[in-house]
Amino acid sequence: MADFDHWAEIYSAWTAMAQDDPAEIEFYQRLAGAADGPVADLGIGVGRLAAKLDPQVGVDVSEAMLAEARTRLGPGIRLIRADLAACELPEPAALQYCGQNTLNHLSRRSVPEALRCAFRNARPGGRLAFEVVQPRPERQKARDGVPRLRVWDEGRAIYEITRMLDKQGLEAELVGLVERLDGDRRVVERGYFPPIRFCFLTMAEVADWAEAAGWQVEGAYAGFTGRPLAPESSTAVWCLRRPPR
Ligand SMILES: C[S@@+](CC[C@H](N)C(=O)[O-])C[C@H]1O[C@@H](n2cnc3c(N)ncnc32)[C@H](O)[C@@H]1O
């Protein structure tokens, strides 16, 4: 069972509650609109982005996430259960995108493998776009072990707790805490979801790994509004391109 299988239920709940960032959707929609061939969602999760972008293929390692995605997206999309570090797409993609920190959930050793794998799955001229979280040790220290409320509905409260695993702020684990509530919103049961890994990725690491895999960097931004990326930015949005033949 993949770690994320345990999280599918709560991930669906907080995806349903969270507001989509219009700049994120527009960024990926623009790339999907420019794609002259198949589009693949890498780490599709419950289909949050796919519901807006309509890719032909979705990949995820978690059976439970794929089941949620199937329910949400219907039969029109091909869903593949595979690890992003070793997956083969049915045909070369014009665009692969990997939304919302998915690459941060791979081990640091697997990220370069995933970039190489996506390169092999890309058409000449094809793109890979993704968002990752960069290390910011001071901020992470302030949040270390502090529960953050992510879902609050009639029957439950769901918190995410980040625990730092090193001083440099490169490795962390996320723990889910679910409280079941009665009609008066008193806690009647409490449970923890098993931890999932989170490895913060620096700008230099991503640039080196992308280049070693054969990608050209088309754009690197601090978030989805196009500000230039810096080592201290919290979110990095990358757009890579396989050189045209
Ligand atoms: C944070 S969720 C993001 C889901 C989706 N990309 C989105 O933007 O909503 C990360 C997803 O990546 C998947 N995942 C984590 N590690 C993976 C791996 N090594 N290979 C394939 N999928 C993976 C998880 O199962 C989960 O569905």
The ligand as a Gaussian input file, in Angstrom:
#p B3LYP/6-31G(d) Opt

LIG

0 1
 C        0.204000      16.462000      -3.105000
 S       -0.614000      15.288000      -4.121000
 C       -0.878000      16.306000      -5.564000
 C       -1.913000      15.772000      -6.497000
 C       -2.130000      16.567000      -7.788000
 N       -0.910000      16.657000      -8.569000
 C       -2.690000      17.949000      -7.537000
 O       -2.072000      18.926000      -7.988000
 O       -3.731000      18.046000      -6.905000
 C        0.714000      14.220000      -4.610000
 C        0.302000      13.037000      -5.436000
 O        1.487000      12.420000      -5.932000
 C        1.376000      11.014000      -5.802000
 N        2.733000      10.472000      -5.668000
 C        3.578000      10.597000      -4.626000
 N        4.735000       9.958000      -4.881000
 C        4.606000       9.423000      -6.127000
 C        5.474000       8.662000      -6.965000
 N        6.692000       8.315000      -6.566000
 N        5.028000       8.279000      -8.178000
 C        3.762000       8.609000      -8.594000
 N        2.902000       9.356000      -7.854000
 C        3.319000       9.760000      -6.631000
 C        0.537000      10.809000      -4.557000
 O       -0.074000       9.524000      -4.545000
 C       -0.451000      11.953000      -4.671000
 O       -1.591000      11.577000      -5.384000

